C-alpha cells in the first residue's frame, strides 16, 4: 500500500524524504531474503507475543489504497469496518509524538522503530493513540484498550485511531 504521507497534527512525515536519513540510522544488510523483505504486519508476529485479545495487525493490513479524484484513499474490507466505533485492544510499540517520558498522544506501531526520525511501518501498521492518562515511554510492547475508529478521510493520513485509551498491559502506567 502506498499512501504519499502521514501527518499527525502539524507534523508531516514524507517517507521518501526520510530515506537518506534512515540510511544513516540503519546498518543496512544487503542479504535480502529470496522472497523479499517481510511486511511490517508479517514481521510483527516475530516480535510481538501471540494474543487472542487484540486486533491482529494482519487484519488492519487488509486495506487497499485506490486513486479517487486525483488522490489516494483507503478502501476497507468488512472485517475492518466491523471494528469501527467498537471497544478494541491493540498491541504494538510506542512512537512518541512529543518529548518526555510520559505520553498521552502517540502512535502504536506493529514493529519497533529503530530510528528516532523514521516510521517503522506504513499507515496500515500504525494506530494513533489518544490516552486518558499519560503512559510511560517504553521500548517494550504495549497493549492499549479504547474505542477503535476506522478513519475514512483523515487529513493527517491516519487510518486507525484509538480514543479514550487506557493501558492494559506492558510497561507500568504513569502516575
N, C-alpha and C positions, 0 to 999 in steps of 0.2 A: 504494500500500500504506500502511496507517495503523496502525502499532503505537503504543500510547499513550506509551511512554517507553523510554529507553535508560539502563541502569545499568551502570557499569564500577566494580567494587569497591564502595566506599561512595559513589561519585558517581552521583547520579541527575540525568538531564537531561530536563526536560519541554519538548519543542519549543514547545508553545503558550505557556508562560510566558516563553520567550525572545524571543517576537515583539516585545515592547516594547523590549527591549534591542537586538535585532537592528536595529530601525529606526534607532537612534542610531548603529549601526556601519556601516550601509549608506547609500550615496547611492541612494535609490530612483529608478528610472526608470519613469515612467508609460507608456512606449511598449512595451506588451506586444505581441509578435507576434500576428497573427490566429489562428494555431494554438495559442496559449498558450505558456507558458514551457517550455523543454525539460526533461526529467527529468535528474537528475544523470548517469545512465548514458548518455543521449544526448549531453549536453554534454561528457562526459569524452572522447569521441572528437575533440573540437576542441582540448583542452588537453593530451592525452597522446599521445606518439608511438605510431604503429601498431606493434604487436609480435605475432608469432605464438607466442612462447614464454611468454605469460602467460595466465591465465584472464581472458577478457573480462568487463568489468562487465555487459555485456548478458546474459551467461549468468547471473550472480548475481542479476540483477533478475527472473528468471523464478520468483520465489517468490510465493505468494499468502498473504494473511492471511485466516484464516477464524475465525469465532467458535465456540469449543468450551468447554462447561462455564462459560459466562459470561466468557470471556476470549479475546483474540485470540491465535492460534497460527499459526506458519508451516507451509505445505504446500509441499514442494519437488518439482520435477519430476525425472525420472530423470537428466537431464543434470547437475543439481546433485548429486544423491545419488551419482553415479558419482565425484565428486571427494572424497568423504568418506574420510578416513584414507589419502589418497594424497599423494605429493610433488607440490607445485604451486608456481607463481610467481604473485605478484600485483603489479600496478603501481599506484601511486597517490601521494597526498600525505599527509605525516605530520601527524598531530594529536597532539601530546604529551599525556600524562596526568599528568605530573609536571613540576615546574620544573627547569630545567637544560638545558644544550646537548647532553647525551647521554641517549639514551632506550633502555631495554630493553623497556618495555611501553608501547605506543602504538597508535593507530588509524591505519589507512591508508584514505584516502577516494578515491572516484572523481574528485572535484573538489577544488580547493584551498579552504581555509577563508579567508574574508575578515573574520572577526571572532573574536577570541580566546575569546569566550564562546558561540560558536554552532557547531553541527554543520552542515556544508555539504550534507549529504545524509541520506537515510533509512537505516534499518538494512540495506537490500539493497545499499547502495553504500558500506558500511564493513566492513573486516575488522580484527578485533583481532589485534595482532601481539605475540607473546612471543618476543623475540630472544635468541639465545645470548650475543651480545656487544652492548654499547652501540653505538648508531648515532647519528652526529652529527645534530642537528636541522637541517633544511633546508626551504626553501620549494620546492625543486625536486622533481620526481617521483623516486620510488624504486622499485626492483624488489626484492622480498623473496622468498626461497625457503624452504620448510619443509613440515611436514606440515599439510595442509589439513583442517579439521574443519567439518562441517555440524552446527550446534547445533540440536537439535530442541526443547529445553525449557530454554534457558539462563535462569536467574533474572535476569540482567542485561539481557535483551532483545537480546543479541548474536546474530546469525545465523551468522556465519562467524569462524573463528579460525585463525591460522597459528602453530604452535608449533615450537620448535627452529629458529626463523627466522634466516637469515643474509642479509646484504645482498648482492645480486648486481650491482646497477648503481645509479648515481645519485651522490649526494654521497659523498665518501671515508669509509670506515668509521672509527669511533673506534678509538683505540689504547689 
